[in-house]
Amino acid sequence: MRWLFCLFAALAWLSAACSRLDPPQAAGELVVAIRGDPVFYEPETEDGPATGFEHDVVAAFAEELKVKVRFVPVRTSREMRELLRDGKIHFAAALPVDDAKEYRFTQPLHIARELIVQQADTIALDTPQRLAGHTIEVVPDSPLDAALRAMTPPVTIAEVDEANDIDLLADVADGKAELAATDAAHFDVAVNFYPDIVIAQELPGTVAYAWAFRSENEDLRRKADAFIARIQADGTLARIHDRYYGHIKRIDPDNMAQFLAAMQTRLPHFRADFQQAQLLTGLDWRLLAALSYQESAWDPLATSPTGVRGIMMLTEDTADYLHVSNRLDAHESILAGARYLDGILDAIPDGAPEPDRTWLALAAYNLGLGHFNGARAIAKGLKLDPDSWYDMKKVLPLMARPDYYKRLKSGRARGGEAVIMVENVRNFYNVLTRFEKPYVAAARSAGLNPSTPPAQGLKAPRTTPVPSAFW
């Protein structure tokens, strides 16, 4: 019978070997496992295509290899390790680095402090002794499990079946969980959605997230490590990082709490107007609502000391150009502001990709196209990219300095304020995309399917910027 056992063993080995992937260049495809997580990767939805920091970095690596990329979304790190062990993926992205020798890691793309988080309005549990009798919740296969088990005095740990750390922190905000263990990368994102969570304690360790490979894929790992080192050196990684995380600490929790309250009390009065503006311009109604909140806090009677007025804060010249009869009429102002932003987007040169194109257009909404084009000229003179928001937000504050603005026909401008405005809008838009649904059904009923031409003078949906970080 021994020969029969050997035959079965050989067949099992052959089956496992045959189920493993060919190298990416041979298969023409790079297969990567990743958790669906607002900090790292969000799969394609009705809001738009897949996005996220890890998505963009992995896609750039696949492009360098001249292959397609296929993401395999999973729920837990454990699932990623299983896929890696079985040879069903080429590597796992954003996997917490551990001391096990089973896999080989690249240099980390994220290193974040380990935290315990609680609700702001509860008694501070800011020492290990105060945690006695309290339960700390973690997501399945949390990288903080070892740190929690090493705490003195011992703490009670509960693994909960939440999709990701952001959802777990939502439970803390809602009072469904008293304490949660997470890392600073997830906390910094979540506090924009849930401003009444705070750090109870900072643990002594850190969590490092990197790409993990099987030992037999060492050649591919070395290529990945070299790729990461190169994009760190040439600034590409910093640009991708800024795209998803550059704005998330702009708004303090108190101001975000005011925004969330206004979503419940003020936004319902104007939601239909923003959605009608989407039908007319193709711009996501939530982007228009985010812009309006930044401009006026959704106050249709808002007036600035310089005479800018209304819920979209239109200047008198802009209102005249758009044939607005009453800037204090919210419906009229919202439609006009949307048309104005739409026109600016059309005026932005074709070289600017999304989401940069939208952020640049928002800066021009604040400054006016004349000043904005002056800033583009400064960028070119400094050998910076005028189609990149990462570069332009360095340039815009220079417009308040005489050695720069005196060369421009448009003159001085408060470009630094435009940067703050755009970054705030990005934050508000991210929150709105998490809590407010896209206006798809009504657009389709009006004949606005992206695959069909617009009907009845309406405009087909624009390519809108995907929410960061989260989007």
VOPAGU-2260 file (C-alpha; in pm, 1 decimal, decimal comma):
REM VOPAGU-2260
SITE   aa  ch    i         X         Y         Z
SITE  MET   A    0       0,0       0,0       0,0
SITE  ARG   A    1     297,9     227,5      36,7
SITE  TRP   A    2     315,2     279,2    -340,3
SITE  LEU   A    3     -51,2     391,2    -332,7
SITE  PHE   A    4      21,6     647,1     -60,3
SITE  CYS   A    5     317,9     777,9    -259,8
SITE  LEU   A    6     100,3     804,2    -568,8
SITE  PHE   A    7    -162,1    1008,4    -382,9
SITE  ALA   A    8     107,5    1230,1    -231,9
SITE  ALA   A    9     262,5    1288,4    -573,5
SITE  LEU   A   10     -77,9    1372,1    -724,5
SITE  ALA   A   11    -153,4    1613,6    -438,9
SITE  TRP   A   12     184,7    1784,9    -486,3
SITE  LEU   A   13     128,7    1805,9    -862,0
SITE  SER   A   14    -221,6    1950,2    -812,0
SITE  ALA   A   15     -92,3    2215,5    -572,3
SITE  ALA   A   16     194,2    2303,2    -803,7
SITE  CYS   A   17     -38,7    2335,5   -1102,2
SITE  SER   A   18    -276,1    2561,4    -907,4
SITE  ARG   A   19      -1,1    2813,6    -838,7
SITE  LEU   A   20      33,7    3123,4   -1051,5
SITE  ASP   A   21     282,0    3174,4   -1327,1
SITE  PRO   A   22     516,7    3473,5   -1284,7
SITE  PRO   A   23     346,0    3804,3   -1375,0
SITE  GLN   A   24     540,0    3855,1   -1698,7
SITE  ALA   A   25     459,6    3503,1   -1817,0
SITE  ALA   A   26      89,7    3533,9   -1731,6
SITE  GLY   A   27      57,8    3899,5   -1832,3
SITE  GLU   A   28    -113,3    3963,4   -1498,6
SITE  LEU   A   29     -11,5    4058,7   -1146,4
SITE  VAL   A   30    -249,5    3911,8    -886,4
SITE  VAL   A   31    -254,8    4092,4    -551,8
SITE  ALA   A   32    -458,4    4028,5    -236,8
SITE  ILE   A   33    -570,9    4326,2     -31,9
SITE  ARG   A   34    -821,3    4399,8     240,4
SITE  GLY   A   35   -1114,1    4624,6     159,5
SITE  ASP   A   36   -1016,2    4910,6     388,0
SITE  PRO   A   37   -1085,8    5285,1     343,8
SITE  VAL   A   38    -726,8    5363,3     443,4
SITE  PHE   A   39    -563,9    5139,1     182,7
SITE  TYR   A   40    -807,6    5012,8     -80,4
SITE  GLU   A   41   -1173,9    5049,1    -169,9
SITE  PRO   A   42   -1319,5    4830,4    -445,3
SITE  GLU   A   43   -1526,4    4952,9    -736,8
SITE  THR   A   44   -1874,9    5074,3    -640,3
SITE  GLU   A   45   -2153,5    5279,5    -791,7
SITE  ASP   A   46   -1953,5    5582,5    -674,2
SITE  GLY   A   47   -1671,0    5500,3    -911,6
SITE  PRO   A   48   -1374,7    5273,6    -982,5
SITE  ALA   A   49   -1151,2    5104,5    -727,7
SITE  THR   A   50    -924,8    5346,7    -549,9
SITE  GLY   A   51    -690,3    5393,7    -255,8
SITE  PHE   A   52    -326,2    5448,5    -172,2
SITE  GLU   A   53    -226,5    5083,4    -209,2
SITE  HIS   A   54    -436,5    5053,0    -525,1
SITE  ASP   A   55    -241,5    5332,5    -692,4
SITE  VAL   A   56     101,1    5210,8    -579,9
SITE  VAL   A   57      32,9    4852,5    -688,4
SITE  ALA   A   58    -109,0    4972,8   -1021,8
SITE  ALA   A   59     206,9    5176,2   -1080,9
SITE  PHE   A   60     420,7    4869,1   -1005,5
SITE  ALA   A   61     217,6    4659,6   -1251,5
SITE  GLU   A   62     262,6    4929,6   -1513,3
SITE  GLU   A   63     638,5    4915,0   -1460,7
SITE  LEU   A   64     623,7    4538,1   -1509,3
SITE  LYS   A   65     412,6    4596,5   -1822,7
SITE  VAL   A   66     134,7    4366,7   -1700,1
SITE  LYS   A   67    -227,5    4404,2   -1594,8
SITE  VAL   A   68    -316,7    4396,2   -1227,3
SITE  ARG   A   69    -597,0    4195,9   -1068,1
SITE  PHE   A   70    -689,3    4271,8    -708,6
SITE  VAL   A   71    -832,8    4000,1    -485,7
SITE  PRO   A   72   -1024,3    4177,6    -205,5
SITE  VAL   A   73   -1038,3    3989,8     127,2
SITE  ARG   A   74   -1175,1    4063,3     473,4
SITE  THR   A   75    -880,1    3980,4     698,6
SITE  SER   A   76    -503,3    3955,4     705,3
SITE  ARG   A   77    -545,9    3586,0     777,1
SITE  GLU   A   78    -717,2    3538,0     440,5
SITE  MET   A   79    -430,2    3716,8     267,7
SITE  ARG   A   80    -179,1    3486,5     431,8
SITE  GLU   A   81    -379,6    3180,8     327,7
SITE  LEU   A   82    -392,0    3295,6     -34,6
SITE  LEU   A   83     -19,7    3362,5     -20,5
SITE  ARG   A   84      54,1    3024,5     134,2
SITE  ASP   A   85    -151,6    2846,3    -133,3
SITE  GLY   A   86      25,8    3032,1    -413,6
SITE  LYS   A   87    -294,6    3189,2    -544,5
SITE  ILE   A   88    -156,7    3543,6    -545,5
SITE  HIS   A   89     177,4    3697,4    -632,3
SITE  PHE   A   90     184,0    3905,4    -315,2
SITE  ALA   A   91     -28,9    4051,4     -38,0
SITE  ALA   A   92     -46,0    4430,3     -13,2
SITE  ALA   A   93     -71,3    4625,2     314,4
SITE  LEU   A   94      -9,8    4315,7     525,5
SITE  PRO   A   95     107,1    4384,9     881,9
SITE  VAL   A   96     472,5    4288,1     914,5
SITE  ASP   A   97     536,7    4017,1    1172,9
SITE  ASP   A   98     839,7    3826,3    1300,8
SITE  ALA   A   99     741,8    3499,0    1134,1
SITE  LYS   A  100     988,6    3376,1     873,8
SITE  GLU   A  101     718,7    3228,8     653,5
SITE  TYR   A  102     704,1    3527,0     415,2
SITE  ARG   A  103     938,7    3793,4     287,4
SITE  PHE   A  104     838,0    4160,4     313,1
SITE  THR   A  105     931,9    4473,0     122,6
SITE  GLN   A  106    1019,7    4787,0     309,5
SITE  PRO   A  107     704,5    4923,0     479,2
SITE  LEU   A  108     478,8    5168,8     299,0
SITE  HIS   A  109     308,8    5266,0     627,2
SITE  ILE   A  110     431,6    5276,5     985,9
SITE  ALA   A  111     169,1    5383,0    1239,7
SITE  ARG   A  112     149,7    5412,1    1617,4
SITE  GLU   A  113     -63,6    5161,3    1808,9
SITE  LEU   A  114    -358,5    5321,1    1987,6
SITE  ILE   A  115    -652,4    5248,4    2215,1
SITE  VAL   A  116    -952,0    5467,5    2128,4
SITE  GLN   A  117   -1258,5    5566,0    2326,3
SITE  GLN   A  118   -1554,4    5804,1    2302,9
SITE  ALA   A  119   -1474,4    6163,9    2391,2
SITE  ASP   A  120   -1763,2    6212,3    2634,5
SITE  THR   A  121   -1675,9    5920,6    2862,4
SITE  ILE   A  122   -1440,4    5894,4    3159,6
SITE  ALA   A  123   -1080,2    5904,7    3041,9
SITE  LEU   A  124    -923,5    5557,7    3045,5
SITE  ASP   A  125    -574,0    5696,3    3006,0
SITE  THR   A  126    -370,9    5455,7    3221,5
SITE  PRO   A  127    -335,2    5075,0    3211,4
SITE  GLN   A  128    -485,6    5052,8    3560,9
SITE  ARG   A  129    -803,0    5232,2    3450,2
SITE  LEU   A  130    -860,1    4971,4    3179,2
SITE  ALA   A  131    -934,3    4703,0    3441,0
SITE  GLY   A  132   -1285,9    4572,5    3394,1
SITE  HIS   A  133   -1320,0    4721,5    3045,3
SITE  THR   A  134   -1319,7    4535,3    2713,9
SITE  ILE   A  135   -1103,0    4638,2    2420,6
SITE  GLU   A  136   -1241,1    4534,4    2082,9
SITE  VAL   A  137   -1029,0    4453,2    1779,1
SITE  VAL   A  138   -1099,2    4339,6    1425,0
SITE  PRO   A  139   -1020,3    3977,4    1333,8
SITE  ASP   A  140    -647,9    3899,5    1308,2
SITE  SER   A  141    -554,7    4244,2    1438,8
SITE  PRO   A  142    -182,0    4327,0    1439,6
SITE  LEU   A  143    -235,4    4483,7    1783,8
SITE  ASP   A  144    -335,3    4154,0    1943,8
SITE  ALA   A  145      15,2    4078,3    2074,7
SITE  ALA   A  146      56,1    4427,9    2221,3
SITE  LEU   A  147    -277,8    4402,2    2399,8
SITE  ARG   A  148    -194,7    4060,9    2545,8
SITE  ALA   A  149     134,0    4197,5    2679,2
SITE  MET   A  150     -33,0    4479,6    2872,6
SITE  THR   A  151       1,8    4496,6    3250,5
SITE  PRO   A  152    -234,7    4455,8    3424,2
SITE  PRO   A  153    -401,3    4217,7    3175,5
SITE  VAL   A  154    -692,4    4353,2    2973,4
SITE  THR   A  155   -1002,2    4187,2    2830,2
SITE  ILE   A  156    -984,6    4153,1    2451,6
SITE  ALA   A  157   -1281,1    4083,9    2224,9
SITE  GLU   A  158   -1246,7    4007,5    1854,8
SITE  VAL   A  159   -1546,1    4147,2    1666,0
SITE  ASP   A  160   -1655,8    4069,7    1314,9
SITE  GLU   A  161   -1632,9    4418,2    1165,2
SITE  ALA   A  162   -1522,3    4474,5     808,0
SITE  ASN   A  163   -1230,6    4700,6     900,5
SITE  ASP   A  164   -1090,1    4933,1    1166,4
SITE  ILE   A  165   -1295,1    5230,1    1041,9
SITE  ASP   A  166   -1619,2    5040,0    1104,0
SITE  LEU   A  167   -1491,8    4935,4    1446,7
SITE  LEU   A  168   -1419,1    5298,0    1535,7
SITE  ALA   A  169   -1770,2    5386,1    1416,5
SITE  ASP   A  170   -1896,5    5144,1    1680,5
SITE  VAL   A  171   -1700,4    5336,5    1944,2
SITE  ALA   A  172   -1847,8    5664,9    1821,1
SITE  ASP   A  173   -2199,9    5517,2    1831,5
SITE  GLY   A  174   -2153,2    5373,2    2180,6
SITE  LYS   A  175   -2172,8    5013,0    2058,4
SITE  ALA   A  176   -1815,4    4952,6    2173,3
SITE  GLU   A  177   -1643,7    5112,6    2470,3
SITE  LEU   A  178   -1282,4    5077,9    2354,3
SITE  ALA   A  179   -1111,9    4976,8    2031,8
SITE  ALA   A  180    -751,3    4899,7    1944,2
SITE  THR   A  181    -631,4    5040,8    1614,3
SITE  ASP   A  182    -340,6    5233,1    1465,0
SITE  ALA   A  183    -286,4    5601,5    1393,6
SITE  ALA   A  184    -335,5    5560,2    1017,9
SITE  HIS   A  185    -692,8    5439,9    1073,8
SITE  PHE   A  186    -764,2    5681,8    1358,4
SITE  ASP   A  187    -656,7    5986,4    1154,0
SITE  VAL   A  188    -904,4    5891,3     882,5
SITE  ALA   A  189   -1188,4    5785,9    1113,2
SITE  VAL   A  190   -1183,2    6101,6    1324,8
SITE  ASN   A  191   -1297,6    6297,5    1018,5
SITE  PHE   A  192   -1609,8    6080,5    1002,2
SITE  TYR   A  193   -1654,7    6042,1    1378,9
SITE  PRO   A  194   -1513,2    6350,3    1556,9
SITE  ASP   A  195   -1626,9    6234,6    1901,5
SITE  ILE   A  196   -1364,6    5960,2    1926,4
SITE  VAL   A  197   -1036,4    6030,9    2103,6
SITE  ILE   A  198    -713,8    5850,8    2184,5
SITE  ALA   A  199    -740,4    5690,8    2528,9
SITE  GLN   A  200    -384,7    5557,5    2531,5
SITE  GLU   A  201     -90,8    5535,9    2296,7
SITE  LEU   A  202      78,8    5196,8    2314,4
SITE  PRO   A  203     458,9    5174,7    2289,7
SITE  GLY   A  204     469,3    4984,2    1960,0
SITE  THR   A  205     398,7    5054,2    1595,2
SITE  VAL   A  206     230,3    4867,9    1312,1
SITE  ALA   A  207     420,0    4840,9     983,7
SITE  TYR   A  208     232,2    4756,6     663,5
SITE  ALA   A  209     426,4    4617,0     367,4
SITE  TRP   A  210     398,4    4384,3      68,1
SITE  ALA   A  211     447,6    4015,0     152,8
SITE  PHE   A  212     583,7    3748,4     -85,0
SITE  ARG   A  213     650,5    3376,1     -76,6
SITE  SER   A  214    1020,8    3290,1     -59,6
SITE  GLU   A  215    1008,5    3141,3    -410,6
SITE  ASN   A  216     900,6    3485,7    -541,2
SITE  GLU   A  217    1215,4    3651,5    -410,7
SITE  ASP   A  218    1301,6    3792,8    -753,1
SITE  LEU   A  219     963,6    3967,1    -771,9
SITE  ARG   A  220    1004,1    4093,9    -414,7
SITE  ARG   A  221    1340,7    4245,9    -499,8
SITE  LYS   A  222    1185,2    4420,3    -799,4
SITE  ALA   A  223     906,2    4552,0    -575,1
SITE  ASP   A  224    1155,0    4677,0    -316,4
SITE  ALA   A  225    1358,2    4853,7    -584,1
SITE  PHE   A  226    1039,5    5005,7    -726,1
SITE  ILE   A  227     933,0    5136,7    -384,6
SITE  ALA   A  228    1279,4    5284,0    -323,9
SITE  ARG   A  229    1269,9    5457,0    -662,9
SITE  ILE   A  230     925,9    5614,9    -619,0
SITE  GLN   A  231    1029,3    5731,1    -272,6
SITE  ALA   A  232    1335,8    5898,1    -420,2
SITE  ASP   A  233    1164,7    6063,0    -718,8
SITE  GLY   A  234     865,5    6196,9    -523,5
SITE  THR   A  235     600,4    5971,8    -680,6
SITE  LEU   A  236     516,7    5807,4    -349,3
SITE  ALA   A  237     481,6    6144,9    -178,8
SITE  ARG   A  238     237,4    6255,3    -449,9
SITE  ILE   A  239      24,9    5943,9    -409,4
SITE  HIS   A  240      35,8    5983,8     -31,7
SITE  ASP   A  241     -77,1    6345,5     -62,7
SITE  ARG   A  242    -361,8    6244,1    -293,8
SITE  TYR   A  243    -514,9    6029,4     -22,3
SITE  TYR   A  244    -389,4    6163,9     309,1
SITE  GLY   A  245    -263,3    6518,3     248,8
SITE  HIS   A  246    -584,2    6685,8     361,6
SITE  ILE   A  247    -716,5    6469,6     643,8
SITE  LYS   A  248    -579,8    6672,9     937,2
SITE  ARG   A  249    -696,4    7010,2     806,2
SITE  ILE   A  250   -1024,3    7023,9    1000,0
SITE  ASP   A  251   -1033,1    6987,5    1377,7
SITE  PRO   A  252   -1290,0    6755,3    1539,9
SITE  ASP   A  253   -1509,3    7042,4    1666,3
SITE  ASN   A  254   -1549,2    7187,8    1317,3
SITE  MET   A  255   -1615,0    6843,4    1173,2
SITE  ALA   A  256   -1881,1    6785,4    1437,7
SITE  GLN   A  257   -2049,0    7109,6    1327,5
SITE  PHE   A  258   -2041,6    6988,4     967,2
SITE  LEU   A  259   -2197,3    6654,0    1060,4
SITE  ALA   A  260   -2470,6    6834,9    1253,4
SITE  ALA   A  261   -2537,1    7062,1     955,6
SITE  MET   A  262   -2574,3    6752,3     736,0
SITE  GLN   A  263   -2872,4    6658,8     950,9
SITE  THR   A  264   -3029,8    7001,4     993,2
SITE  ARG   A  265   -2940,0    7220,4     692,6
SITE  LEU   A  266   -2847,9    6993,0     405,0
SITE  PRO   A  267   -3195,8    6836,7     366,1
SITE  HIS   A  268   -3333,6    7180,2     268,2
SITE  PHE   A  269   -3093,4    7205,5     -26,7
SITE  ARG   A  270   -3030,7    6843,6    -128,8
SITE  ALA   A  271   -3275,2    6859,1    -420,4
SITE  ASP   A  272   -3110,7    7178,1    -550,2
SITE  PHE   A  273   -2764,7    7018,7    -544,3
SITE  GLN   A  274   -2901,9    6710,9    -719,3
SITE  GLN   A  275   -3065,6    6923,7    -987,6
SITE  ALA   A  276   -2730,9    7099,0   -1032,2
SITE  GLN   A  277   -2573,4    6757,3   -1087,5
SITE  LEU   A  278   -2822,7    6687,3   -1366,4
SITE  LEU   A  279   -2740,0    7017,2   -1533,0
SITE  THR   A  280   -2361,7    6995,9   -1505,0
SITE  GLY   A  281   -2268,9    6630,8   -1450,7
SITE  LEU   A  282   -2087,1    6725,6   -1128,4
SITE  ASP   A  283   -2140,9    6500,7    -826,4
SITE  TRP   A  284   -2399,9    6673,7    -608,5
SITE  ARG   A  285   -2195,9    6586,5    -300,0
SITE  LEU   A  286   -1894,6    6773,7    -436,4
SITE  LEU   A  287   -2114,7    7079,1    -495,9
SITE  ALA   A  288   -2257,4    7046,5    -145,5
SITE  ALA   A  289   -1906,3    7022,6       1,6
SITE  LEU   A  290   -1801,7    7335,8    -185,6
SITE  SER   A  291   -2114,1    7518,7     -69,8
SITE  TYR   A  292   -2057,3    7426,3     293,5
SITE  GLN   A  293   -1700,1    7553,3     276,2
SITE  GLU   A  294   -1819,7    7877,1     117,0
SITE  SER   A  295   -2123,2    7954,2     333,0
SITE  ALA   A  296   -2191,0    7671,1     582,2
SITE  TRP   A  297   -2511,5    7622,0     375,9
SITE  ASP   A  298   -2637,2    7968,2     470,3
SITE  PRO   A  299   -2827,4    8119,2     174,1
SITE  LEU   A  300   -2795,8    8467,9     327,6
SITE  ALA   A  301   -2418,9    8454,0     384,8
SITE  THR   A  302   -2232,7    8774,3     297,4
SITE  SER   A  303   -1859,1    8839,7     317,6
SITE  PRO   A  304   -1696,3    9177,4     394,0
SITE  THR   A  305   -1589,6    9194,1      27,6
SITE  GLY   A  306   -1947,5    9164,1     -97,4
SITE  VAL   A  307   -1944,8    8797,7    -198,8
SITE  ARG   A  308   -2291,9    8660,0    -122,6
SITE  GLY   A  309   -2520,4    8360,0    -106,9
SITE  ILE   A  310   -2499,0    7987,5     -44,0
SITE  MET   A  311   -2231,9    7951,7    -317,8
SITE  MET   A  312   -2070,7    8287,9    -233,1
SITE  LEU   A  313   -2082,3    8439,0    -581,5
SITE  THR   A  314   -1922,7    8772,7    -661,2
SITE  GLU   A  315   -2142,4    9034,9    -822,2
SITE  ASP   A  316   -1947,6    9005,7   -1149,0
SITE  THR   A  317   -1986,3    8626,7   -1156,1
SITE  ALA   A  318   -2357,2    8655,4   -1079,8
SITE  ASP   A  319   -2402,1    8904,3   -1363,9
SITE  TYR   A  320   -2207,7    8679,8   -1601,4
SITE  LEU   A  321   -2432,1    8384,6   -1510,5
SITE  HIS   A  322   -2751,6    8597,5   -1524,7
SITE  VAL   A  323   -2830,8    8547,2   -1156,3
SITE  SER   A  324   -3109,1    8783,1   -1051,8
SITE  ASN   A  325   -3083,0    8718,4    -676,5
SITE  ARG   A  326   -2767,9    8581,8    -519,3
SITE  LEU   A  327   -2955,6    8519,2    -193,8
SITE  ASP   A  328   -3194,1    8275,2    -360,2
SITE  ALA   A  329   -3045,1    7935,9    -269,2
SITE  HIS   A  330   -3182,6    7751,2    -572,9
SITE  GLU   A  331   -3055,1    8011,6    -816,4
SITE  SER   A  332   -2718,2    8040,0    -643,0
SITE  ILE   A  333   -2656,5    7663,3    -635,4
SITE  LEU   A  334   -2732,7    7618,9   -1005,1
SITE  ALA   A  335   -2516,9    7918,3   -1093,3
SITE  GLY   A  336   -2227,0    7805,4    -873,3
SITE  ALA   A  337   -2238,9    7460,5   -1032,9
SITE  ARG   A  338   -2236,3    7612,0   -1382,5
SITE  TYR   A  339   -1944,1    7832,8   -1283,3
SITE  LEU   A  340   -1737,7    7539,6   -1151,3
SITE  ASP   A  341   -1832,6    7337,4   -1458,5
SITE  GLY   A  342   -1704,0    7615,1   -1683,3
SITE  ILE   A  343   -1379,0    7635,8   -1487,1
SITE  LEU   A  344   -1328,8    7261,2   -1526,4
SITE  ASP   A  345   -1366,9    7304,0   -1902,2
SITE  ALA   A  346   -1103,3    7578,3   -1891,5
SITE  ILE   A  347    -845,0    7368,3   -1706,5
SITE  PRO   A  348    -592,1    7235,6   -1961,9
SITE  ASP   A  349    -643,1    6879,2   -2076,8
SITE  GLY   A  350    -314,8    6762,3   -1924,5
SITE  ALA   A  351    -451,7    6768,1   -1569,2
SITE  PRO   A  352    -583,3    6423,1   -1464,0
SITE  GLU   A  353    -844,6    6352,4   -1199,1
SITE  PRO   A  354    -858,7    6403,3    -910,0
SITE  ASP   A  355    -606,8    6687,4    -952,0
SITE  ARG   A  356    -822,8    6853,0   -1216,2
SITE  THR   A  357   -1109,7    6899,3    -971,4
SITE  TRP   A  358    -887,4    7033,6    -693,4
SITE  LEU   A  359    -730,2    7280,4    -936,4
SITE  ALA   A  360   -1074,9    7392,2   -1052,4
SITE  LEU   A  361   -1183,1    7450,2    -692,9
SITE  ALA   A  362    -877,2    7668,9    -637,1
SITE  ALA   A  363    -970,4    7866,9    -948,8
SITE  TYR   A  364   -1328,7    7896,4    -817,0
SITE  ASN   A  365   -1181,4    8068,7    -513,1
SITE  LEU   A  366    -918,2    8280,6    -687,8
SITE  GLY   A  367   -1069,8    8344,5   -1029,9
SITE  LEU   A  368    -920,1    8209,7   -1350,0
SITE  GLY   A  369    -695,1    8511,8   -1398,5
SITE  HIS   A  370    -511,4    8463,2   -1070,2
SITE  PHE   A  371    -514,4    8087,7   -1115,1
SITE  ASN   A  372    -346,9    8113,7   -1456,2
SITE  GLY   A  373     -92,4    8345,4   -1297,6
SITE  ALA   A  374     -15,0    8072,6   -1044,2
SITE  ARG   A  375      28,7    7825,4   -1330,2
SITE  ALA   A  376     285,3    8061,5   -1483,2
SITE  ILE   A  377     474,1    8075,4   -1152,4
SITE  ALA   A  378     474,3    7695,0   -1136,3
SITE  LYS   A  379     625,2    7666,3   -1483,1
SITE  GLY   A  380     893,6    7917,2   -1387,9
SITE  LEU   A  381     981,5    7708,6   -1083,8
SITE  LYS   A  382     994,2    7387,7   -1292,8
SITE  LEU   A  383     688,9    7253,8   -1110,2
SITE  ASP   A  384     391,3    7083,6   -1270,5
SITE  PRO   A  385      94,8    7322,1   -1312,8
SITE  ASP   A  386    -133,6    7021,1   -1371,2
SITE  SER   A  387     -48,9    6865,9   -1033,2
SITE  TRP   A  388    -234,7    6970,1    -718,7
SITE  TYR   A  389      59,9    6843,3    -513,2
SITE  ASP   A  390     283,2    7102,3    -683,5
SITE  MET   A  391      27,2    7380,5    -716,6
SITE  LYS   A  392     -56,9    7386,9    -347,9
SITE  LYS   A  393     308,5    7476,2    -291,7
SITE  VAL   A  394     288,4    7752,5    -552,7
SITE  LEU   A  395     -41,6    7921,1    -462,3
SITE  PRO   A  396      77,5    8072,2    -129,2
SITE  LEU   A  397     359,1    8245,4    -321,3
SITE  MET   A  398      99,2    8472,0    -485,0
SITE  ALA   A  399      95,5    8684,3    -167,4
SITE  ARG   A  400     467,0    8759,7    -200,7
SITE  PRO   A  401     569,9    9073,3    -396,5
SITE  ASP   A  402     866,2    8902,8    -562,0
SITE  TYR   A  403     616,7    8672,5    -733,6
SITE  TYR   A  404     291,8    8863,4    -783,1
SITE  LYS   A  405     456,0    9179,7    -919,9
SITE  ARG   A  406     542,3    8983,8   -1237,3
SITE  LEU   A  407     179,9    8886,9   -1293,9
SITE  LYS   A  408     -82,5    9086,2   -1479,4
SITE  SER   A  409    -345,8    8958,7   -1236,4
SITE  GLY   A  410    -151,6    9092,8    -935,3
SITE  ARG   A  411    -159,2    8979,8    -574,2
SITE  ALA   A  412    -384,7    8699,7    -450,4
SITE  ARG   A  413    -440,3    8510,7    -125,5
SITE  GLY   A  414    -337,3    8178,6    -271,4
SITE  GLY   A  415    -279,6    8022,3      70,0
SITE  GLU   A  416    -648,9    8066,5     146,7
SITE  ALA   A  417    -733,1    7884,5    -176,0
SITE  VAL   A  418    -523,6    7586,7     -63,3
SITE  ILE   A  419    -704,0    7571,5     270,6
SITE  MET   A  420   -1038,9    7600,7      94,7
SITE  VAL   A  421    -964,7    7312,4    -142,4
SITE  GLU   A  422    -832,5    7083,1     130,3
SITE  ASN   A  423   -1140,4    7153,6     342,8
SITE  VAL   A  424   -1369,5    7075,6      49,8
SITE  ARG   A  425   -1184,9    6747,6       2,7
SITE  ASN   A  426   -1258,2    6656,7     364,6
SITE  PHE   A  427   -1625,2    6752,3     343,9
SITE  TYR   A  428   -1663,0    6563,5      16,5
SITE  ASN   A  429   -1509,7    6250,9     169,0
SITE  VAL   A  430   -1757,2    6261,7     456,1
SITE  LEU   A  431   -2052,0    6321,4     225,5
SITE  THR   A  432   -1956,4    6026,9       5,5
SITE  ARG   A  433   -1952,1    5804,6     314,4
SITE  PHE   A  434   -2289,4    5910,3     449,4
SITE  GLU   A  435   -2484,8    6032,7     144,4
SITE  LYS   A  436   -2577,8    5818,4    -153,6
SITE  PRO   A  437   -2482,9    5912,7    -510,5
SITE  TYR   A  438   -2762,0    6061,2    -717,6
SITE  VAL   A  439   -2776,0    5782,6    -974,8
SITE  ALA   A  440   -3135,2    5669,1   -1001,5
SITE  ALA   A  441   -3274,4    6010,6   -1085,0
SITE  ALA   A  442   -2999,2    6075,8   -1336,8
SITE  ARG   A  443   -3075,6    5750,7   -1515,2
SITE  SER   A  444   -3448,3    5821,3   -1520,4
SITE  ALA   A  445   -3366,1    6153,1   -1685,5
SITE  GLY   A  446   -3172,0    5975,3   -1959,3
SITE  LEU   A  447   -2828,4    6037,4   -1811,8
SITE  ASN   A  448   -2654,8    5704,9   -1850,0
SITE  PRO   A  449   -2277,9    5740,5   -1900,3
SITE  SER   A  450   -2308,5    5517,0   -2207,3
SITE  THR   A  451   -2575,3    5731,8   -2370,9
SITE  PRO   A  452   -2566,7    6095,6   -2482,4
SITE  PRO   A  453   -2727,3    6356,8   -2256,0
SITE  ALA   A  454   -3089,8    6441,1   -2317,5
SITE  GLN   A  455   -3308,5    6752,0   -2289,6
SITE  GLY   A  456   -3020,0    6993,2   -2241,3
SITE  LEU   A  457   -2884,6    6798,3   -1946,5
SITE  LYS   A  458   -2519,0    6709,1   -1913,3
SITE  ALA   A  459   -2370,0    6360,5   -1889,6
SITE  PRO   A  460   -2196,9    6285,8   -1557,5
SITE  ARG   A  461   -1839,4    6406,3   -1529,6
SITE  THR   A  462   -1557,8    6189,0   -1405,3
SITE  THR   A  463   -1563,4    6293,3   -1043,3
SITE  PRO   A  464   -1272,9    6260,0    -802,5
SITE  VAL   A  465   -1287,3    5941,2    -602,0
SITE  PRO   A  466   -1303,5    5999,9    -226,7
SITE  SER   A  467    -964,1    5975,5     -69,6
SITE  ALA   A  468    -840,0    5767,5     204,0
SITE  PHE   A  469   -1023,3    5666,0     279,5
SITE  TRP   A  470   -1047,0    5824,6     -66,1
